[in-house]
Amino acid sequence: MATRRTRPAPRPPEGTPPPAELARQAREVLADAVRIARWAAVARAPGTASLAAPARDRAAAALGLTPRQVRAGWDRARLAGLVELHGDTARPGWRLRAWDRDDMAVLRGWVALFDAWSLIHPAPSDVAPAAVAEVVEAVPQLLSLLQLSAGPVLVPALLDLLEQRVAELREERCEVPYGPPAEPLPVAGHGPAARASTSVHVPVEGGEEGEEAEEGEETASPGRIATLHHPAATDERTPGPLGPAAAVDASDADGVSGVGTALLDWALEGLSAVGALTLDKGRSATLTPLGNWAVWVKLEQICVAAQSPAGNIEQSADDMLRGCARLTPGPARAEYRAWLAARTVSSAVTELLGVARGEDALLRGLAFEALRVVGAPAEAEVRAVADEPSLRPYALLWLAEYEGADPEDAPDVLSREEATWLWVDTAAAVADHGEPQLLLRHLDSAVQGTVPALLEEVRSGGHPRTVQVLVALAAAHPDPALAKAVRRAAFQVHTGGA
C-alpha cells in the first residue's frame, strides 16, 4: 500500500476572508441562478429543463427579470449544480437544497461555475476554435500570475504571458509549421486588452516580434512572426499547427495582435463574469477574494500531488490512474483533484474517457472514479458515452449518483444484462490485478445469486473477457464440481457452443 508524507494543513494567503465571507460573496454571484433554480423546482413543468421560450417567459414574469437574464441565470444554475435535469423537467440539485446552510456546498458550486467560465462567456465567433482552445488551456498560468502578484496586473503583461504560454503549448506538441505562409485573419481589437495595448509581442528568435509565438521560433527567419489566424486562410493540404497557425509577414502584425488581444479580452471578461476578477477600465486585472481563494486551492492541490510518492500530476491519464491503483480511496481522490487542477476540464474529461475505452478494466473503473471528482462539468460527456456498450454501466451509475442516488442504491438503475456485463468487467480487473481470493469474493456480488445462474447469463452476455474471467475463476475456486462447471462454460464460450 502506497503511503504519502504528511504536511501541515496549508493556510490561505494572508488577507483571505474566512469561508463564511467567501460563501456570502459566492451567493451574491449566483443570486439570480438560485432564484431561477428555485422557481424551476416549484414549476416542474414540461419544457423547464431546456428552458424553452414559454418557460423562459413564465420565469421572467415571475421573477421580474428579462428573458435574457433568465437564460443566463439558468445556464449558471446548471453549471453550478443547482439543478438536475431529468428528461424534460428540472429538479433541485443537492447544492440548492443545502444552499442556505452549507457554506462549503456554496463554494463548491461557485468553483464549478469558475471552472466553466469559457462556457458562460461565448468566444469570438471570428476566431478559430483551435485558437480559443489554446487560450483556455493557457488561462491557468494567467491566473497563477494574478494570484502570486496579490494585486493588479497590467493587461499588456497578461497578453505577453498568454503569448508565451501558447508558444510553449505548441512546442510541447511539436507543431512545426510547414507549407507556404498564409495570410492572417485581421481581427480588430476590442475590450480591455485592445484599449490597453494593441502591440505587445513575444520576440521570435532571429526575427520580428509577434503576437502568438509558437515552436516555429526555431525555424523563423528575420522578418517573420508566428500568429493565430482563421483556418480558412490556410490550404488544407499545407496546414500550420492546428490548422489556424502559420508564419506571416511582420507587416501584418497589427491584424495578428488583434486576434490575441480579442482572445485575452474574452478570457478576462469571462472570468470577470463569474466573479473571479475585476477589470480596471481595461488597464489591469485583479483577482477578487473568491478568485484568489480558488486559484490558491488549485495551486495547493498541485503542490500536494508534487509532494506525494505517486507524483502523478505530470503523467498522462493512463499513467496517473495506474499510479493511483494501490492507493486507498481518500488519497486517490486527492491525486485525482490535483491532476485535474493542472488541466482544463474538457481536456481532462476527454483523456479519462479515452482511457476508459481501453482494454484495462481496472483503469476503466478508476477513470469513472476520477470523473466523479470532476462532477457537473463532466455530465454532458458522460451522458454522451452511455450508448457505448463497454462504458454504459459505468456511465449509468455515474449519472445516477450525480442525480442524487445513494451509491448503494445506484446499481438499481442497471438492467440485469448491464449488471452482468459490469460483473464480468470488474472480475476481469480483479483477475488482472488482484488476488484469487478477491475473485472468489467477487462471486458474492453477482445479481444472479447462484453460480449456475451466473454462468448461464455470463455465457450470453458477450463480454470480450468472458473466457479469461471464467478460466481464472475455475482456477481459484476450491469446489472441484463448481470449478469443472466453470471450465465447461469457458470452453463453450470459447468454441461458440450453447
C-alpha positions as CSV (number, residue, x, y, z in Angstrom):
1,M,0.0,0.0,0.0
2,A,1.4,3.3,-1.0
3,T,1.8,5.9,1.7
4,R,2.3,9.6,1.5
5,R,4.2,12.1,3.5
6,T,2.1,14.3,5.7
7,R,2.5,18.0,5.9
8,P,0.7,20.7,8.0
9,A,-2.7,21.8,6.7
10,P,-2.0,24.7,4.3
11,R,-3.2,28.2,5.4
12,P,-4.7,30.5,2.8
13,P,-2.7,33.6,1.9
14,E,-2.8,36.5,4.3
15,G,-5.9,38.6,3.9
16,T,-8.1,35.8,2.5
17,P,-11.6,36.2,4.0
18,P,-12.9,33.3,6.2
19,P,-15.1,30.7,4.4
20,A,-18.3,32.3,5.6
21,E,-17.5,35.6,3.9
22,L,-16.3,33.8,0.7
23,A,-19.6,31.9,0.7
24,R,-21.5,35.1,1.1
25,Q,-19.8,36.5,-1.9
26,A,-20.4,33.4,-3.9
27,R,-24.1,33.6,-3.0
28,E,-24.1,37.1,-4.4
29,V,-22.6,36.0,-7.7
30,L,-25.1,33.2,-8.0
31,A,-28.2,35.0,-6.6
32,D,-30.1,35.1,-9.9
33,A,-29.2,31.5,-10.6
34,V,-30.5,30.4,-7.3
35,R,-33.8,32.3,-7.8
36,I,-34.3,30.7,-11.2
37,A,-33.4,27.2,-9.9
38,R,-35.9,27.6,-7.0
39,W,-38.5,28.7,-9.5
40,A,-37.8,25.7,-11.7
41,A,-38.0,23.4,-8.7
42,V,-41.5,24.6,-7.9
43,A,-42.7,24.8,-11.5
44,R,-41.7,21.3,-12.5
45,A,-43.5,21.9,-15.9
46,P,-42.5,20.2,-19.2
47,G,-40.1,22.3,-21.1
48,T,-38.4,23.6,-18.0
49,A,-35.2,21.5,-18.5
50,S,-34.5,23.1,-21.8
51,L,-35.9,26.5,-20.7
52,A,-38.0,26.7,-23.9
53,A,-39.4,30.1,-24.7
54,P,-42.7,29.6,-22.8
55,A,-40.9,28.5,-19.7
56,R,-38.4,31.3,-20.0
57,D,-41.2,33.9,-20.4
58,R,-43.0,32.5,-17.3
59,A,-39.8,32.7,-15.3
60,A,-39.1,36.2,-16.4
61,A,-42.6,37.3,-15.4
62,A,-42.5,35.5,-12.0
63,L,-39.0,36.8,-11.1
64,G,-39.1,40.3,-12.6
65,L,-36.1,39.5,-14.9
66,T,-35.7,39.9,-18.7
67,P,-35.7,36.6,-20.7
68,R,-32.0,37.1,-21.4
69,Q,-31.3,37.4,-17.7
70,V,-33.3,34.2,-17.1
71,R,-31.4,32.3,-19.8
72,A,-28.0,33.5,-18.3
73,G,-29.1,32.6,-14.8
74,W,-30.4,29.2,-15.9
75,D,-27.1,28.4,-17.6
76,R,-25.2,29.3,-14.4
77,A,-27.6,27.2,-12.3
78,R,-26.9,24.2,-14.4
79,L,-23.1,24.7,-14.4
80,A,-23.1,25.2,-10.6
81,G,-25.0,22.0,-9.9
82,L,-28.1,23.8,-8.5
83,V,-30.5,21.9,-10.8
84,E,-30.6,18.4,-12.1
85,L,-32.2,17.6,-15.4
86,H,-34.5,14.6,-15.7
87,G,-35.8,14.3,-19.2
88,D,-37.9,17.4,-19.9
89,T,-38.1,18.5,-16.3
90,A,-35.7,20.0,-13.8
91,R,-35.3,19.1,-10.2
92,P,-33.4,20.9,-7.4
93,G,-29.8,19.6,-7.0
94,W,-28.4,18.8,-3.6
95,R,-26.4,22.1,-3.6
96,L,-29.6,24.1,-3.9
97,R,-31.2,22.2,-1.0
98,A,-28.1,22.9,1.1
99,W,-27.6,26.5,-0.2
100,D,-28.7,28.5,2.9
101,R,-26.9,26.3,5.5
102,D,-23.8,24.8,3.9
103,D,-21.0,27.3,3.1
104,M,-18.8,24.6,1.5
105,A,-21.6,23.5,-0.8
106,V,-21.9,27.1,-1.9
107,L,-18.2,27.4,-2.5
108,R,-18.1,24.1,-4.4
109,G,-20.9,25.3,-6.6
110,W,-19.1,28.6,-7.3
111,V,-15.9,26.7,-8.1
112,A,-17.9,24.6,-10.6
113,L,-19.0,27.8,-12.3
114,F,-15.5,29.2,-12.2
115,D,-14.2,26.1,-13.9
116,A,-16.8,26.6,-16.6
117,W,-16.0,30.3,-17.3
118,S,-15.4,29.6,-21.0
119,L,-19.0,28.3,-21.4
120,I,-20.5,31.4,-19.6
121,H,-19.0,33.9,-22.0
122,P,-19.1,32.9,-25.7
123,A,-15.8,33.1,-27.5
124,P,-15.4,35.5,-30.5
125,S,-17.1,33.8,-33.5
126,D,-14.5,35.0,-36.0
127,V,-11.6,33.3,-34.3
128,A,-10.6,29.7,-35.0
129,P,-11.8,27.2,-32.4
130,A,-8.3,25.8,-32.1
131,A,-7.0,29.2,-31.1
132,V,-9.8,29.5,-28.5
133,A,-8.9,26.1,-27.0
134,E,-5.2,27.1,-26.7
135,V,-6.2,30.2,-24.7
136,V,-8.5,28.2,-22.4
137,E,-5.5,25.9,-21.8
138,A,-3.2,28.9,-21.1
139,V,-5.6,30.7,-18.7
140,P,-4.4,28.8,-15.5
141,Q,-1.0,30.4,-15.9
142,L,-2.5,33.8,-16.2
143,L,-4.5,33.1,-13.0
144,S,-1.3,31.9,-11.2
145,L,0.4,35.2,-12.1
146,L,-2.6,37.2,-10.8
147,Q,-2.7,35.2,-7.6
148,L,1.1,35.5,-6.9
149,S,1.1,39.2,-7.7
150,A,-1.5,39.8,-5.0
151,G,-2.7,42.9,-6.7
152,P,-3.4,44.5,-10.1
153,V,-1.5,43.1,-13.1
154,L,-1.3,45.3,-16.3
155,V,-3.1,43.9,-19.3
156,P,0.0,44.1,-21.6
157,A,1.8,41.8,-19.1
158,L,-1.0,39.3,-19.3
159,L,-1.0,39.4,-23.1
160,D,2.7,38.8,-23.1
161,L,2.4,35.8,-20.8
162,L,-0.5,34.5,-22.8
163,E,1.5,34.5,-26.0
164,Q,4.5,32.8,-24.3
165,R,2.2,30.1,-22.8
166,V,0.6,29.4,-26.2
167,A,4.0,29.1,-27.7
168,E,5.1,26.6,-25.0
169,L,1.9,24.5,-25.6
170,R,2.6,24.4,-29.3
171,E,6.3,23.5,-28.7
172,E,5.2,20.7,-26.4
173,R,3.0,19.3,-29.2
174,C,6.0,19.6,-31.6
175,E,3.9,21.6,-34.1
176,V,6.4,22.8,-36.7
177,P,4.6,24.9,-39.4
178,Y,5.2,23.8,-43.0
179,G,4.0,24.8,-46.4
180,P,3.8,28.3,-47.9
181,P,2.9,31.2,-45.5
182,A,-0.7,32.1,-45.2
183,E,-2.3,35.5,-44.6
184,P,-3.7,36.1,-41.1
185,L,-7.3,36.9,-40.4
186,P,-7.4,40.6,-39.3
187,V,-9.4,40.8,-36.2
188,A,-9.8,44.3,-34.8
189,G,-9.0,44.5,-31.1
190,H,-11.8,45.4,-28.7
191,G,-12.5,45.3,-25.0
192,P,-10.0,45.8,-22.1
193,A,-6.9,44.4,-23.8
194,A,-7.4,46.4,-27.0
195,R,-7.9,49.6,-25.1
196,A,-4.7,49.0,-23.1
197,S,-2.4,47.7,-25.8
198,T,-2.5,46.5,-29.4
199,S,1.1,45.7,-29.9
200,V,2.5,43.7,-27.1
201,H,4.5,40.9,-28.7
202,V,6.7,37.9,-27.8
203,P,10.1,38.0,-29.5
204,V,10.7,35.3,-32.2
205,E,14.3,34.2,-32.3
206,G,16.1,35.7,-35.2
207,G,13.2,38.0,-36.3
208,E,10.5,40.5,-35.5
209,E,8.2,40.3,-32.5
210,G,4.8,38.5,-32.9
211,E,1.5,38.0,-31.2
212,E,1.2,34.3,-30.7
213,A,4.8,32.9,-30.8
214,E,5.0,29.1,-31.4
215,E,7.5,26.4,-31.9
216,G,8.1,27.9,-35.3
217,E,10.5,30.2,-33.5
218,E,13.2,27.6,-34.2
219,T,12.9,28.0,-38.0
220,A,11.6,31.6,-38.3
221,S,13.7,33.8,-40.4
222,P,14.2,37.6,-39.9
223,G,11.1,39.5,-40.6
224,R,8.8,36.6,-39.8
225,I,6.4,36.2,-36.9
226,A,4.1,33.4,-35.6
227,T,0.4,34.1,-35.2
228,L,-3.1,32.8,-34.9
229,H,-5.4,33.2,-37.9
230,H,-8.6,31.8,-39.3
231,P,-8.4,28.2,-40.7
232,A,-9.9,29.3,-44.0
233,A,-6.7,31.2,-44.6
234,T,-4.7,28.0,-44.7
235,D,-4.8,25.5,-47.5
236,E,-5.8,22.1,-46.0
237,R,-3.0,20.5,-47.9
238,T,-0.4,22.7,-46.3
239,P,-1.6,23.4,-42.8
240,G,0.3,25.1,-40.0
241,P,0.0,24.0,-36.4
242,L,-3.7,23.2,-35.5
243,G,-4.7,24.5,-38.9
244,P,-5.2,28.1,-37.7
245,A,-1.5,29.0,-37.2
246,A,1.1,29.9,-39.7
247,A,4.0,32.3,-40.3
248,V,3.1,35.6,-41.8
249,D,4.9,38.8,-42.7
250,A,5.8,41.2,-39.9
251,S,3.9,43.9,-41.8
252,D,0.7,42.1,-40.8
253,A,1.5,42.4,-37.1
254,D,-1.5,44.7,-36.3
255,G,-4.0,42.2,-37.6
256,V,-2.2,39.4,-35.7
257,S,-2.2,41.4,-32.4
258,G,-5.9,41.9,-32.8
259,V,-6.5,38.1,-32.6
260,G,-4.5,37.6,-29.4
261,T,-6.0,40.8,-27.9
262,A,-9.5,39.7,-28.7
263,L,-9.0,36.4,-27.1
264,L,-7.4,37.9,-24.0
265,D,-10.4,40.3,-23.8
266,W,-12.7,37.3,-24.0
267,A,-10.9,35.4,-21.2
268,L,-10.7,38.4,-18.9
269,E,-14.4,39.3,-19.4
270,G,-15.4,35.7,-18.9
271,L,-13.5,35.4,-15.7
272,S,-15.0,38.7,-14.6
273,A,-18.5,37.5,-15.4
274,V,-18.2,34.6,-12.9
275,G,-16.8,36.9,-10.2
276,A,-13.2,35.7,-10.3
277,L,-11.6,39.0,-11.2
278,T,-12.2,42.7,-11.7
279,L,-11.1,44.9,-14.6
280,D,-9.9,48.5,-14.2
281,K,-11.1,50.2,-17.3
282,G,-9.2,47.7,-19.4
283,R,-5.8,48.7,-18.0
284,S,-5.3,46.0,-15.4
285,A,-6.9,42.9,-13.9
286,T,-7.2,41.9,-10.2
287,L,-8.4,38.7,-8.7
288,T,-11.4,39.0,-6.4
289,P,-11.2,37.4,-2.9
290,L,-13.2,34.5,-4.4
291,G,-10.9,34.2,-7.4
292,N,-7.8,34.5,-5.2
293,W,-9.0,31.7,-2.9
294,A,-10.0,29.4,-5.8
295,V,-6.6,29.7,-7.5
296,W,-4.8,29.2,-4.2
297,V,-6.8,26.0,-3.6
298,K,-5.9,24.7,-7.1
299,L,-2.2,25.6,-6.6
300,E,-2.2,23.8,-3.2
301,Q,-3.7,20.7,-4.9
302,I,-0.8,20.7,-7.4
303,C,1.7,21.1,-4.5
304,V,0.1,18.1,-2.7
305,A,0.5,15.9,-5.8
306,A,4.0,17.1,-6.4
307,Q,5.0,16.1,-2.8
308,S,3.3,12.7,-2.9
309,P,5.2,9.5,-3.6
310,A,2.9,8.9,-6.6
311,G,3.9,12.2,-8.2
312,N,1.2,11.8,-10.9
313,I,0.4,15.4,-11.8
314,E,2.5,15.5,-14.9
315,Q,1.6,12.0,-16.1
316,S,-1.0,11.0,-18.7
317,A,-4.4,9.9,-17.5
318,D,-3.4,6.3,-18.1
319,D,-0.2,6.5,-16.0
320,M,-1.9,8.7,-13.4
321,L,-4.7,6.1,-12.9
322,R,-2.1,3.2,-12.7
323,G,-0.2,5.2,-10.1
324,C,-3.4,5.6,-8.0
325,A,-4.5,1.9,-8.4
326,R,-3.0,0.9,-5.0
327,L,-4.0,4.0,-3.1
328,T,-7.0,3.9,-0.7
329,P,-10.0,6.0,-1.9
330,G,-9.1,9.1,0.1
331,P,-5.6,9.6,-1.2
332,A,-6.6,8.5,-4.7
333,R,-9.3,11.3,-4.8
334,A,-6.7,13.8,-3.7
335,E,-4.5,12.7,-6.6
336,Y,-7.4,13.0,-9.0
337,R,-8.1,16.5,-7.8
338,A,-4.5,17.6,-8.2
339,W,-4.2,16.1,-11.6
340,L,-7.5,17.8,-12.7
341,A,-6.4,21.1,-11.3
342,A,-3.5,21.2,-13.7
343,R,-5.7,20.7,-16.7
344,T,-8.7,22.2,-18.4
345,V,-11.9,20.3,-17.6
346,S,-12.6,19.4,-21.2
347,S,-9.2,18.0,-21.9
348,A,-9.1,16.0,-18.7
349,V,-12.5,14.5,-19.3
350,T,-11.6,13.6,-22.8
351,E,-8.4,11.9,-21.7
352,L,-10.1,10.0,-18.9
353,L,-12.8,8.7,-21.2
354,G,-10.1,7.7,-23.7
355,V,-8.5,5.5,-21.0
356,A,-12.0,4.1,-20.1
357,R,-12.4,2.9,-23.7
358,G,-9.2,0.9,-23.4
359,E,-8.8,-2.8,-22.7
360,D,-7.8,-2.5,-19.0
361,A,-11.0,-2.9,-16.9
362,L,-9.3,-1.6,-13.7
363,L,-8.4,1.6,-15.4
364,R,-12.0,1.9,-16.8
365,G,-13.4,1.8,-13.3
366,L,-10.7,4.2,-11.9
367,A,-11.4,6.6,-14.8
368,F,-15.0,6.9,-13.7
369,E,-13.9,7.4,-10.1
370,A,-11.8,10.4,-11.3
371,L,-14.8,11.6,-13.3
372,R,-16.8,11.6,-10.0
373,V,-14.3,14.2,-8.7
374,V,-14.9,16.3,-11.8
375,G,-18.7,16.4,-11.1
376,A,-21.1,18.6,-13.1
377,P,-18.7,19.7,-15.9
378,A,-18.4,16.1,-17.0
379,E,-22.1,15.4,-17.2
380,A,-22.6,16.1,-20.9
381,E,-19.6,13.9,-21.9
382,V,-20.6,11.0,-19.5
383,R,-24.2,11.2,-20.8
384,A,-22.9,11.0,-24.4
385,V,-20.9,7.8,-23.8
386,A,-23.9,6.0,-22.1
387,D,-24.7,4.5,-25.5
388,E,-21.3,2.8,-25.8
389,P,-21.7,-0.8,-24.6
390,S,-18.3,-1.0,-22.7
391,L,-19.0,2.3,-20.9
392,R,-22.7,2.2,-20.4
393,P,-22.9,0.5,-17.0
394,Y,-20.3,2.9,-15.6
395,A,-21.9,5.9,-17.2
396,L,-25.4,5.0,-15.8
397,L,-24.0,4.5,-12.3
398,W,-22.2,7.9,-12.6
399,L,-25.3,9.7,-13.7
400,A,-27.4,8.1,-11.0
401,E,-25.1,9.2,-8.3
402,Y,-24.7,12.6,-9.9
403,E,-28.5,13.0,-9.9
404,G,-28.7,12.3,-6.1
405,A,-29.0,8.5,-5.8
406,D,-27.3,6.8,-2.9
407,P,-24.2,5.0,-4.1
408,E,-25.5,1.8,-2.5
409,D,-28.8,2.1,-4.5
410,A,-27.3,3.3,-7.8
411,P,-26.9,-0.3,-9.2
412,D,-30.7,-0.5,-9.3
413,V,-30.6,1.7,-12.4
414,L,-28.9,-1.2,-14.3
415,S,-30.7,-3.8,-16.2
416,R,-29.9,-7.4,-15.4
417,E,-27.8,-7.7,-18.6
418,E,-25.9,-4.5,-17.8
419,A,-25.3,-5.6,-14.2
420,T,-23.9,-8.9,-15.5
421,W,-21.7,-7.2,-18.1
422,L,-20.3,-5.0,-15.2
423,W,-19.7,-8.0,-13.1
424,V,-17.6,-9.6,-15.8
425,D,-15.7,-6.4,-16.4
426,T,-15.0,-6.0,-12.7
427,A,-13.9,-9.6,-12.5
428,A,-11.5,-9.0,-15.4
429,A,-9.9,-6.2,-13.4
430,V,-9.6,-8.5,-10.3
431,A,-8.2,-11.3,-12.4
432,D,-5.6,-9.0,-14.0
433,H,-4.6,-7.0,-10.9
434,G,-5.9,-8.8,-7.7
435,E,-5.5,-12.0,-5.7
436,P,-7.5,-15.2,-6.5
437,Q,-9.4,-14.8,-3.1
438,L,-10.7,-11.4,-4.3
439,L,-12.2,-13.1,-7.4
440,L,-14.0,-15.6,-5.2
441,R,-15.3,-12.8,-3.0
442,H,-16.5,-11.1,-6.2
443,L,-18.8,-14.0,-6.8
444,D,-21.0,-12.8,-3.9
445,S,-21.7,-9.5,-5.7
446,A,-23.4,-11.2,-8.7
447,V,-27.1,-10.4,-9.0
448,Q,-27.9,-14.0,-10.0
449,G,-27.3,-15.4,-6.5
450,T,-26.0,-18.9,-7.7
451,V,-23.0,-19.9,-9.8
452,P,-25.1,-21.9,-12.3
453,A,-27.4,-18.9,-12.9
454,L,-24.4,-16.6,-13.2
455,L,-22.8,-18.9,-15.7
456,E,-25.9,-19.1,-17.8
457,E,-26.1,-15.3,-18.1
458,V,-22.4,-14.6,-18.4
459,R,-22.2,-17.0,-21.4
460,S,-24.7,-14.9,-23.3
461,G,-23.5,-11.5,-22.2
462,G,-21.0,-11.0,-24.9
463,H,-18.2,-9.5,-22.8
464,P,-14.9,-9.9,-24.6
465,R,-13.1,-11.0,-21.5
466,T,-15.6,-13.7,-20.5
467,V,-13.4,-16.7,-21.3
468,Q,-10.4,-15.3,-19.3
469,V,-12.6,-14.5,-16.3
470,L,-14.2,-17.9,-16.3
471,V,-10.8,-19.7,-16.6
472,A,-9.4,-17.6,-13.7
473,L,-12.5,-18.3,-11.6
474,A,-12.2,-22.0,-12.2
475,A,-8.6,-22.0,-11.2
476,A,-9.4,-20.1,-8.0
477,H,-12.5,-22.0,-6.9
478,P,-11.9,-24.6,-4.2
479,D,-15.0,-26.7,-5.1
480,P,-14.0,-29.2,-7.8
481,A,-17.5,-29.7,-9.1
482,L,-18.1,-25.9,-9.5
483,A,-14.7,-25.4,-10.9
484,K,-15.4,-28.1,-13.5
485,A,-18.7,-26.4,-14.4
486,V,-17.0,-23.0,-14.8
487,R,-14.3,-24.5,-17.0
488,R,-17.0,-26.2,-19.2
489,A,-18.8,-22.8,-19.5
490,A,-15.5,-21.2,-20.5
491,F,-14.9,-23.8,-23.2
492,Q,-18.4,-23.4,-24.5
493,V,-18.0,-19.6,-24.8
494,H,-14.6,-20.1,-26.4
495,T,-15.9,-22.5,-29.1
496,G,-19.2,-20.7,-29.6
497,G,-21.2,-23.6,-28.2
498,A,-24.5,-23.4,-26.3
